[in-house]
Amino acid sequence: MTVALRPPVPADLAALGEVAYQTGFFGESAARYFPDRRLFTLLWVWPYLHGAGGPGCLVAEVNGQVQGYILGNADPARYRQVVTQAGLLGAAASLGGEVYRPQDCWRYLLRLARHPAPHADERLYPAHLHINLLPGNRGLGLGKRLLGAHLDALRASGVPGVQLSTTAENVPALGLYRRLGFQELAHQESDLWTPWLGHPTAQIVMGLRLSRL
């Protein structure tokens, strides 16, 4: 088995979107709550490949096939700007009839707006990250390897801290983050996922200080 980590390029959009979509519901398919995978990819992956990708973004390939990634940004203002562009593109596609079951997709997006996750202080933790692996590749140490390389790149760039948002449902990932030094910064009970989980769950923000300001 050959494992390689490399920086992402715009041509990776479909492959990374597939990873994101197949793992977007607590390690299972996001189809349960978000019917259109192209819109999902546009909103959650496209920004990092079109101007909002920060240091340490990496694609994980196993035997030449994309199996996971770590994406992030260390400039919150720039990230919000590019995400707004993605949202406008998504809205135009929805109005133009290009989105599958748009009412169900936007139902989730409206719930997300009504139940925002907490965030850590951006002055101390300006960077954020997202990491995903296809299920068949978990347990191979890829997550630890991706996170380690990403954090090294953030440190080399002088980023003072990084934060991430997850939920209490994501027990294995919480354990990995804690082993790498992340600490819980915020914990908020949320009804965001109740229609699909059948119960509320806690939104958790974890952070790691990387350097002094």
C-alpha positions as protocol buffer text, in pm:
chain_id: "A"
residue {
  index: 1
  type: MET
  ca { x: 0 y: 0 z: 0 }
}
residue {
  index: 2
  type: THR
  ca { x: 138 y: 338 z: -104 }
}
residue {
  index: 3
  type: VAL
  ca { x: 25 y: 646 z: 90 }
}
residue {
  index: 4
  type: ALA
  ca { x: 103 y: 997 z: -32 }
}
residue {
  index: 5
  type: LEU
  ca { x: 12 y: 1343 z: 95 }
}
residue {
  index: 6
  type: ARG
  ca { x: 10 y: 1636 z: -146 }
}
residue {
  index: 7
  type: PRO
  ca { x: -137 y: 1987 z: -174 }
}
residue {
  index: 8
  type: PRO
  ca { x: -483 y: 2003 z: -333 }
}
residue {
  index: 9
  type: VAL
  ca { x: -547 y: 2160 z: -672 }
}
residue {
  index: 10
  type: PRO
  ca { x: -876 y: 2282 z: -826 }
}
residue {
  index: 11
  type: ALA
  ca { x: -897 y: 1963 z: -1034 }
}
residue {
  index: 12
  type: ASP
  ca { x: -942 y: 1770 z: -706 }
}
residue {
  index: 13
  type: LEU
  ca { x: -1283 y: 1930 z: -646 }
}
residue {
  index: 14
  type: ALA
  ca { x: -1496 y: 1631 z: -748 }
}
residue {
  index: 15
  type: ALA
  ca { x: -1283 y: 1377 z: -559 }
}
residue {
  index: 16
  type: LEU
  ca { x: -1268 y: 1585 z: -242 }
}
residue {
  index: 17
  type: GLY
  ca { x: -1638 y: 1661 z: -270 }
}
residue {
  index: 18
  type: GLU
  ca { x: -1709 y: 1289 z: -285 }
}
residue {
  index: 19
  type: VAL
  ca { x: -1509 y: 1231 z: 34 }
}
residue {
  index: 20
  type: ALA
  ca { x: -1689 y: 1518 z: 205 }
}
residue {
  index: 21
  type: TYR
  ca { x: -2031 y: 1397 z: 94 }
}
residue {
  index: 22
  type: GLN
  ca { x: -1974 y: 1033 z: 185 }
}
residue {
  index: 23
  type: THR
  ca { x: -1864 y: 1130 z: 538 }
}
residue {
  index: 24
  type: GLY
  ca { x: -2082 y: 1437 z: 598 }
}
residue {
  index: 25
  type: PHE
  ca { x: -2324 y: 1278 z: 844 }
}
residue {
  index: 26
  type: PHE
  ca { x: -2107 y: 1168 z: 1135 }
}
residue {
  index: 27
  type: GLY
  ca { x: -1898 y: 947 z: 909 }
}
residue {
  index: 28
  type: GLU
  ca { x: -2189 y: 841 z: 688 }
}
residue {
  index: 29
  type: SER
  ca { x: -2339 y: 993 z: 374 }
}
residue {
  index: 30
  type: ALA
  ca { x: -2468 y: 1350 z: 386 }
}
residue {
  index: 31
  type: ALA
  ca { x: -2750 y: 1239 z: 153 }
}
residue {
  index: 32
  type: ARG
  ca { x: -2956 y: 1183 z: 466 }
}
residue {
  index: 33
  type: TYR
  ca { x: -3003 y: 1558 z: 510 }
}
residue {
  index: 34
  type: PHE
  ca { x: -2857 y: 1722 z: 196 }
}
residue {
  index: 35
  type: PRO
  ca { x: -2980 y: 1567 z: -132 }
}
residue {
  index: 36
  type: ASP
  ca { x: -2756 y: 1751 z: -381 }
}
residue {
  index: 37
  type: ARG
  ca { x: -2389 y: 1649 z: -365 }
}
residue {
  index: 38
  type: ARG
  ca { x: -2276 y: 1916 z: -612 }
}
residue {
  index: 39
  type: LEU
  ca { x: -2419 y: 2196 z: -397 }
}
residue {
  index: 40
  type: PHE
  ca { x: -2266 y: 2032 z: -89 }
}
residue {
  index: 41
  type: THR
  ca { x: -1928 y: 2026 z: -263 }
}
residue {
  index: 42
  type: LEU
  ca { x: -1964 y: 2389 z: -367 }
}
residue {
  index: 43
  type: LEU
  ca { x: -2037 y: 2508 z: -15 }
}
residue {
  index: 44
  type: TRP
  ca { x: -1797 y: 2292 z: 185 }
}
residue {
  index: 45
  type: VAL
  ca { x: -1502 y: 2218 z: -46 }
}
residue {
  index: 46
  type: TRP
  ca { x: -1493 y: 2471 z: -333 }
}
residue {
  index: 47
  type: PRO
  ca { x: -1387 y: 2770 z: -115 }
}
residue {
  index: 48
  type: TYR
  ca { x: -1062 y: 2601 z: -10 }
}
residue {
  index: 49
  type: LEU
  ca { x: -965 y: 2539 z: -374 }
}
residue {
  index: 50
  type: HIS
  ca { x: -1060 y: 2887 z: -497 }
}
residue {
  index: 51
  type: GLY
  ca { x: -887 y: 3140 z: -277 }
}
residue {
  index: 52
  type: ALA
  ca { x: -963 y: 3040 z: 82 }
}
residue {
  index: 53
  type: GLY
  ca { x: -716 y: 2757 z: 133 }
}
residue {
  index: 54
  type: GLY
  ca { x: -459 y: 2824 z: 402 }
}
residue {
  index: 55
  type: PRO
  ca { x: -122 y: 2666 z: 480 }
}
residue {
  index: 56
  type: GLY
  ca { x: -112 y: 2290 z: 529 }
}
residue {
  index: 57
  type: CYS
  ca { x: -408 y: 2189 z: 312 }
}
residue {
  index: 58
  type: LEU
  ca { x: -341 y: 1832 z: 201 }
}
residue {
  index: 59
  type: VAL
  ca { x: -493 y: 1547 z: 1 }
}
residue {
  index: 60
  type: ALA
  ca { x: -434 y: 1187 z: 113 }
}
residue {
  index: 61
  type: GLU
  ca { x: -393 y: 933 z: -165 }
}
residue {
  index: 62
  type: VAL
  ca { x: -378 y: 557 z: -115 }
}
residue {
  index: 63
  type: ASN
  ca { x: -245 y: 367 z: -415 }
}
residue {
  index: 64
  type: GLY
  ca { x: -302 y: 676 z: -626 }
}
residue {
  index: 65
  type: GLN
  ca { x: -668 y: 724 z: -527 }
}
residue {
  index: 66
  type: VAL
  ca { x: -795 y: 1018 z: -320 }
}
residue {
  index: 67
  type: GLN
  ca { x: -912 y: 881 z: 15 }
}
residue {
  index: 68
  type: GLY
  ca { x: -918 y: 1185 z: 241 }
}
residue {
  index: 69
  type: TYR
  ca { x: -806 y: 1539 z: 305 }
}
residue {
  index: 70
  type: ILE
  ca { x: -739 y: 1811 z: 555 }
}
residue {
  index: 71
  type: LEU
  ca { x: -851 y: 2159 z: 453 }
}
residue {
  index: 72
  type: GLY
  ca { x: -831 y: 2483 z: 645 }
}
residue {
  index: 73
  type: ASN
  ca { x: -782 y: 2856 z: 644 }
}
residue {
  index: 74
  type: ALA
  ca { x: -586 y: 3099 z: 862 }
}
residue {
  index: 75
  type: ASP
  ca { x: -748 y: 3422 z: 737 }
}
residue {
  index: 76
  type: PRO
  ca { x: -1109 y: 3435 z: 866 }
}
residue {
  index: 77
  type: ALA
  ca { x: -1204 y: 3746 z: 670 }
}
residue {
  index: 78
  type: ARG
  ca { x: -1084 y: 3596 z: 342 }
}
residue {
  index: 79
  type: TYR
  ca { x: -1261 y: 3269 z: 417 }
}
residue {
  index: 80
  type: ARG
  ca { x: -1593 y: 3445 z: 482 }
}
residue {
  index: 81
  type: GLN
  ca { x: -1555 y: 3638 z: 157 }
}
residue {
  index: 82
  type: VAL
  ca { x: -1504 y: 3325 z: -54 }
}
residue {
  index: 83
  type: VAL
  ca { x: -1779 y: 3132 z: 128 }
}
residue {
  index: 84
  type: THR
  ca { x: -2017 y: 3417 z: 49 }
}
residue {
  index: 85
  type: GLN
  ca { x: -1923 y: 3379 z: -319 }
}
residue {
  index: 86
  type: ALA
  ca { x: -1997 y: 3007 z: -298 }
}
residue {
  index: 87
  type: GLY
  ca { x: -2332 y: 3077 z: -134 }
}
residue {
  index: 88
  type: LEU
  ca { x: -2430 y: 3317 z: -411 }
}
residue {
  index: 89
  type: LEU
  ca { x: -2332 y: 3061 z: -674 }
}
residue {
  index: 90
  type: GLY
  ca { x: -2536 y: 2799 z: -490 }
}
residue {
  index: 91
  type: ALA
  ca { x: -2839 y: 3027 z: -469 }
}
residue {
  index: 92
  type: ALA
  ca { x: -2819 y: 3102 z: -841 }
}
residue {
  index: 93
  type: ALA
  ca { x: -2795 y: 2731 z: -921 }
}
residue {
  index: 94
  type: SER
  ca { x: -3097 y: 2660 z: -700 }
}
residue {
  index: 95
  type: LEU
  ca { x: -3306 y: 2930 z: -866 }
}
residue {
  index: 96
  type: GLY
  ca { x: -3192 y: 2807 z: -1207 }
}
residue {
  index: 97
  type: GLY
  ca { x: -3321 y: 2457 z: -1144 }
}
residue {
  index: 98
  type: GLU
  ca { x: -2973 y: 2300 z: -1130 }
}
residue {
  index: 99
  type: VAL
  ca { x: -3004 y: 2168 z: -773 }
}
residue {
  index: 100
  type: TYR
  ca { x: -3168 y: 1838 z: -682 }
}
residue {
  index: 101
  type: ARG
  ca { x: -3443 y: 1886 z: -422 }
}
residue {
  index: 102
  type: PRO
  ca { x: -3329 y: 2240 z: -337 }
}
residue {
  index: 103
  type: GLN
  ca { x: -3598 y: 2284 z: -71 }
}
residue {
  index: 104
  type: ASP
  ca { x: -3445 y: 2004 z: 138 }
}
residue {
  index: 105
  type: CYS
  ca { x: -3092 y: 2140 z: 92 }
}
residue {
  index: 106
  type: TRP
  ca { x: -3195 y: 2489 z: 198 }
}
residue {
  index: 107
  type: ARG
  ca { x: -3396 y: 2349 z: 487 }
}
residue {
  index: 108
  type: TYR
  ca { x: -3068 y: 2231 z: 636 }
}
residue {
  index: 109
  type: LEU
  ca { x: -2890 y: 2558 z: 553 }
}
residue {
  index: 110
  type: LEU
  ca { x: -3165 y: 2759 z: 724 }
}
residue {
  index: 111
  type: ARG
  ca { x: -3139 y: 2536 z: 1031 }
}
residue {
  index: 112
  type: LEU
  ca { x: -2763 y: 2591 z: 1027 }
}
residue {
  index: 113
  type: ALA
  ca { x: -2821 y: 2966 z: 1030 }
}
residue {
  index: 114
  type: ARG
  ca { x: -3064 y: 2933 z: 1322 }
}
residue {
  index: 115
  type: HIS
  ca { x: -2836 y: 2700 z: 1520 }
}
residue {
  index: 116
  type: PRO
  ca { x: -2483 y: 2832 z: 1462 }
}
residue {
  index: 117
  type: ALA
  ca { x: -2195 y: 2650 z: 1625 }
}
residue {
  index: 118
  type: PRO
  ca { x: -1989 y: 2839 z: 1882 }
}
residue {
  index: 119
  type: HIS
  ca { x: -1646 y: 2969 z: 1785 }
}
residue {
  index: 120
  type: ALA
  ca { x: -1326 y: 3044 z: 1970 }
}
residue {
  index: 121
  type: ASP
  ca { x: -1162 y: 3387 z: 1976 }
}
residue {
  index: 122
  type: GLU
  ca { x: -1027 y: 3444 z: 1623 }
}
residue {
  index: 123
  type: ARG
  ca { x: -745 y: 3661 z: 1758 }
}
residue {
  index: 124
  type: LEU
  ca { x: -603 y: 3361 z: 1946 }
}
residue {
  index: 125
  type: TYR
  ca { x: -724 y: 3090 z: 1707 }
}
residue {
  index: 126
  type: PRO
  ca { x: -748 y: 3246 z: 1358 }
}
residue {
  index: 127
  type: ALA
  ca { x: -709 y: 2915 z: 1173 }
}
residue {
  index: 128
  type: HIS
  ca { x: -970 y: 2645 z: 1137 }
}
residue {
  index: 129
  type: LEU
  ca { x: -955 y: 2299 z: 983 }
}
residue {
  index: 130
  type: HIS
  ca { x: -1169 y: 2015 z: 849 }
}
residue {
  index: 131
  type: ILE
  ca { x: -1043 y: 1659 z: 815 }
}
residue {
  index: 132
  type: ASN
  ca { x: -1225 y: 1368 z: 651 }
}
residue {
  index: 133
  type: LEU
  ca { x: -1132 y: 1015 z: 548 }
}
residue {
  index: 134
  type: LEU
  ca { x: -1337 y: 758 z: 364 }
}
residue {
  index: 135
  type: PRO
  ca { x: -1444 y: 484 z: 610 }
}
residue {
  index: 136
  type: GLY
  ca { x: -1227 y: 210 z: 463 }
}
residue {
  index: 137
  type: ASN
  ca { x: -912 y: 407 z: 540 }
}
residue {
  index: 138
  type: ARG
  ca { x: -970 y: 474 z: 905 }
}
residue {
  index: 139
  type: GLY
  ca { x: -744 y: 302 z: 1153 }
}
residue {
  index: 140
  type: LEU
  ca { x: -439 y: 332 z: 925 }
}
residue {
  index: 141
  type: GLY
  ca { x: -293 y: 637 z: 1098 }
}
residue {
  index: 142
  type: LEU
  ca { x: -387 y: 867 z: 810 }
}
residue {
  index: 143
  type: GLY
  ca { x: -578 y: 1107 z: 1032 }
}
residue {
  index: 144
  type: LYS
  ca { x: -284 y: 1154 z: 1267 }
}
residue {
  index: 145
  type: ARG
  ca { x: -47 y: 1194 z: 973 }
}
residue {
  index: 146
  type: LEU
  ca { x: -268 y: 1455 z: 804 }
}
residue {
  index: 147
  type: LEU
  ca { x: -318 y: 1650 z: 1125 }
}
residue {
  index: 148
  type: GLY
  ca { x: 51 y: 1642 z: 1213 }
}
residue {
  index: 149
  type: ALA
  ca { x: 157 y: 1773 z: 872 }
}
residue {
  index: 150
  type: HIS
  ca { x: -114 y: 2040 z: 879 }
}
residue {
  index: 151
  type: LEU
  ca { x: -17 y: 2165 z: 1224 }
}
residue {
  index: 152
  type: ASP
  ca { x: 351 y: 2173 z: 1126 }
}
residue {
  index: 153
  type: ALA
  ca { x: 263 y: 2394 z: 828 }
}
residue {
  index: 154
  type: LEU
  ca { x: 58 y: 2629 z: 1047 }
}
residue {
  index: 155
  type: ARG
  ca { x: 345 y: 2659 z: 1295 }
}
residue {
  index: 156
  type: ALA
  ca { x: 593 y: 2729 z: 1014 }
}
residue {
  index: 157
  type: SER
  ca { x: 363 y: 3007 z: 891 }
}
residue {
  index: 158
  type: GLY
  ca { x: 350 y: 3168 z: 1236 }
}
residue {
  index: 159
  type: VAL
  ca { x: -20 y: 3101 z: 1294 }
}
residue {
  index: 160
  type: PRO
  ca { x: -89 y: 3147 z: 1669 }
}
residue {
  index: 161
  type: GLY
  ca { x: -370 y: 2894 z: 1703 }
}
residue {
  index: 162
  type: VAL
  ca { x: -618 y: 2669 z: 1527 }
}
residue {
  index: 163
  type: GLN
  ca { x: -974 y: 2571 z: 1614 }
}
residue {
  index: 164
  type: LEU
  ca { x: -1218 y: 2313 z: 1486 }
}
residue {
  index: 165
  type: SER
  ca { x: -1585 y: 2240 z: 1535 }
}
residue {
  index: 166
  type: THR
  ca { x: -1727 y: 1893 z: 1590 }
}
residue {
  index: 167
  type: THR
  ca { x: -2001 y: 1725 z: 1790 }
}
residue {
  index: 168
  type: ALA
  ca { x: -2027 y: 1486 z: 2082 }
}
residue {
  index: 169
  type: GLU
  ca { x: -2124 y: 1216 z: 1828 }
}
residue {
  index: 170
  type: ASN
  ca { x: -1773 y: 1214 z: 1685 }
}
residue {
  index: 171
  type: VAL
  ca { x: -1605 y: 1018 z: 1966 }
}
residue {
  index: 172
  type: PRO
  ca { x: -1305 y: 874 z: 1773 }
}
residue {
  index: 173
  type: ALA
  ca { x: -1209 y: 1215 z: 1633 }
}
residue {
  index: 174
  type: LEU
  ca { x: -1241 y: 1380 z: 1973 }
}
residue {
  index: 175
  type: GLY
  ca { x: -993 y: 1129 z: 2109 }
}
residue {
  index: 176
  type: LEU
  ca { x: -745 y: 1199 z: 1828 }
}
residue {
  index: 177
  type: TYR
  ca { x: -769 y: 1574 z: 1876 }
}
residue {
  index: 178
  type: ARG
  ca { x: -709 y: 1543 z: 2250 }
}
residue {
  index: 179
  type: ARG
  ca { x: -405 y: 1320 z: 2194 }
}
residue {
  index: 180
  type: LEU
  ca { x: -255 y: 1590 z: 1972 }
}
residue {
  index: 181
  type: GLY
  ca { x: -304 y: 1856 z: 2238 }
}
residue {
  index: 182
  type: PHE
  ca { x: -636 y: 2014 z: 2143 }
}
residue {
  index: 183
  type: GLN
  ca { x: -845 y: 2138 z: 2435 }
}
residue {
  index: 184
  type: GLU
  ca { x: -1219 y: 2197 z: 2454 }
}
residue {
  index: 185
  type: LEU
  ca { x: -1295 y: 2568 z: 2429 }
}
residue {
  index: 186
  type: ALA
  ca { x: -1674 y: 2570 z: 2399 }
}
residue {
  index: 187
  type: HIS
  ca { x: -1958 y: 2321 z: 2449 }
}
residue {
  index: 188
  type: GLN
  ca { x: -2313 y: 2403 z: 2343 }
}
residue {
  index: 189
  type: GLU
  ca { x: -2621 y: 2183 z: 2326 }
}
residue {
  index: 190
  type: SER
  ca { x: -2785 y: 2219 z: 1987 }
}
residue {
  index: 191
  type: ASP
  ca { x: -3100 y: 2110 z: 1807 }
}
residue {
  index: 192
  type: LEU
  ca { x: -2937 y: 2144 z: 1464 }
}
residue {
  index: 193
  type: TRP
  ca { x: -2925 y: 1770 z: 1400 }
}
residue {
  index: 194
  type: THR
  ca { x: -3241 y: 1668 z: 1586 }
}
residue {
  index: 195
  type: PRO
  ca { x: -3454 y: 1602 z: 1272 }
}
residue {
  index: 196
  type: TRP
  ca { x: -3199 y: 1346 z: 1150 }
}
residue {
  index: 197
  type: LEU
  ca { x: -3049 y: 1211 z: 1473 }
}
residue {
  index: 198
  type: GLY
  ca { x: -3372 y: 1207 z: 1671 }
}
residue {
  index: 199
  type: HIS
  ca { x: -3213 y: 1394 z: 1962 }
}
residue {
  index: 200
  type: PRO
  ca { x: -3006 y: 1706 z: 2033 }
}
residue {
  index: 201
  type: THR
  ca { x: -2630 y: 1683 z: 2050 }
}
residue {
  index: 202
  type: ALA
  ca { x: -2350 y: 1904 z: 2174 }
}
residue {
  index: 203
  type: GLN
  ca { x: -2154 y: 2125 z: 1938 }
}
residue {
  index: 204
  type: ILE
  ca { x: -1794 y: 2126 z: 2059 }
}
residue {
  index: 205
  type: VAL
  ca { x: -1515 y: 2368 z: 1969 }
}
residue {
  index: 206
  type: MET
  ca { x: -1159 y: 2251 z: 2028 }
}
residue {
  index: 207
  type: GLY
  ca { x: -846 y: 2458 z: 1993 }
}
residue {
  index: 208
  type: LEU
  ca { x: -469 y: 2431 z: 1994 }
}
residue {
  index: 209
  type: ARG
  ca { x: -226 y: 2716 z: 2058 }
}
residue {
  index: 210
  type: LEU
  ca { x: 65 y: 2699 z: 1815 }
}
residue {
  index: 211
  type: SER
  ca { x: 275 y: 3008 z: 1884 }
}
residue {
  index: 212
  type: ARG
  ca { x: 275 y: 3330 z: 2081 }
}
residue {
  index: 213
  type: LEU
  ca { x: 110 y: 3637 z: 1934 }
}
